[in-house]
Amino acid sequence: MGQAMTRKGSSPPPARPASARRVLLLVLAIVVGVPVWLVMVAATALFAIVRPIAAPASGLVLAGSAIGIAFCVAKGWWPEAGQCAIVAVVSGAVFFATTALADRLGLESQPSFPAPPWWWWI
């Protein structure tokens, strides 16, 4: 094995000289890639802060608008029922998106501290 590397013609090929195009692509990748990466990291950190508030709030709005739809339909207030349905669709989409994105990013959905059992509150 060692003798094969000492034979004539077995050395690694010489490195290619840096062309202007390769240097331009490297500079462009650094100039564009680093700010995009920083924005992605900042957005993930902001999402990790906002998600524990946004997900339960959108779930409560979804439940409230479902009750509102049932109440408005029972009273015969069809335009208000339609407005409640739009609110339900938007809040359901926000709830689904925050939950799915948190699972995709691997953010913990459980609190970081152990909760006491249910009977402890009685």
C-alpha positions in Angstrom: 0.0 0.0 0.0 2.8 2.4 0.9 4.7 1.6 -2.2 1.8 2.4 -4.5 1.8 5.9 -3.2 5.5 6.4 -4.0 5.2 5.2 -7.6 5.5 7.8 -10.3 2.2 9.3 -11.3 0.4 8.2 -8.1 0.3 11.6 -6.4 -3.0 13.4 -6.0 -4.0 15.7 -8.8 -2.9 19.3 -8.5 -5.5 21.7 -7.1 -7.4 23.7 -9.6 -6.6 27.4 -9.5 -9.4 29.6 -8.1 -11.4 31.0 -11.0 -13.3 34.3 -10.8 -16.6 32.4 -11.2 -15.9 30.1 -8.2 -14.8 33.0 -6.0 -17.9 34.9 -7.0 -20.2 32.0 -6.2 -18.5 31.5 -2.8 -18.8 35.2 -1.9 -22.5 35.1 -3.1 -23.2 32.0 -1.0 -21.7 33.7 2.1 -23.4 37.1 1.5 -26.8 35.5 0.9 -26.5 32.3 3.0 -25.4 33.8 6.3 -28.3 36.4 6.6 -30.9 33.8 5.5 -29.5 31.4 8.1 -29.7 34.2 10.8 -33.3 35.0 9.9 -34.2 31.3 10.1 -32.7 31.0 13.5 -34.4 34.1 14.7 -37.8 33.0 13.4 -37.4 29.6 15.1 -36.5 31.3 18.4 -39.4 33.7 18.1 -41.8 30.8 17.2 -40.6 28.9 20.3 -41.5 31.9 22.4 -44.8 32.6 20.8 -46.1 29.1 20.4 -47.0 28.4 24.0 -49.3 31.4 23.9 -50.6 31.2 20.4 -51.6 27.5 20.3 -53.9 27.5 23.4 -55.3 30.9 22.5 -56.2 29.8 19.0 -57.7 26.6 20.4 -59.9 28.6 22.8 -61.0 30.9 20.0 -61.8 27.8 17.9 -64.0 26.3 20.7 -65.7 29.7 21.4 -66.5 30.2 17.7 -67.9 26.7 17.5 -70.2 27.5 20.4 -71.0 30.9 18.7 -72.0 29.1 15.5 -74.4 26.8 17.3 -75.9 29.7 19.2 -76.3 31.9 16.1 -77.8 29.1 14.1 -80.3 28.3 16.9 -81.3 32.0 17.0 -81.5 32.2 13.2 -78.8 34.8 12.9 -77.2 33.5 9.7 -74.8 36.4 8.9 -73.3 36.2 12.4 -73.1 32.4 12.1 -71.1 32.9 8.9 -68.8 35.3 10.7 -68.3 32.8 13.5 -67.5 30.1 10.9 -64.8 32.3 9.3 -63.3 32.9 12.7 -63.4 29.1 13.4 -61.6 28.4 10.1 -58.9 30.9 10.7 -58.3 30.0 14.3 -58.3 26.3 13.4 -55.8 26.9 10.7 -53.5 28.8 13.1 -53.9 26.0 15.7 -53.1 23.3 13.2 -50.1 25.3 11.8 -48.6 26.0 15.2 -49.0 22.4 16.3 -47.7 20.9 13.1 -44.7 23.3 12.8 -43.8 22.7 16.5 -43.8 19.0 15.9 -41.7 19.4 12.7 -39.2 21.6 14.5 -39.0 19.2 17.4 -40.2 21.7 20.0 -41.4 20.1 23.2 -45.2 20.1 23.6 -45.1 19.2 27.2 -44.1 21.6 30.0 -40.4 21.4 31.1 -41.4 20.8 34.7 -43.2 17.8 36.0 -46.9 18.4 36.7 -48.5 16.9 39.8 -51.2 14.2 39.3 -54.8 15.2 38.8 -55.9 14.1 42.3 -53.4 16.4 43.9 -55.7 19.3 43.1 -58.7 17.8 44.9 
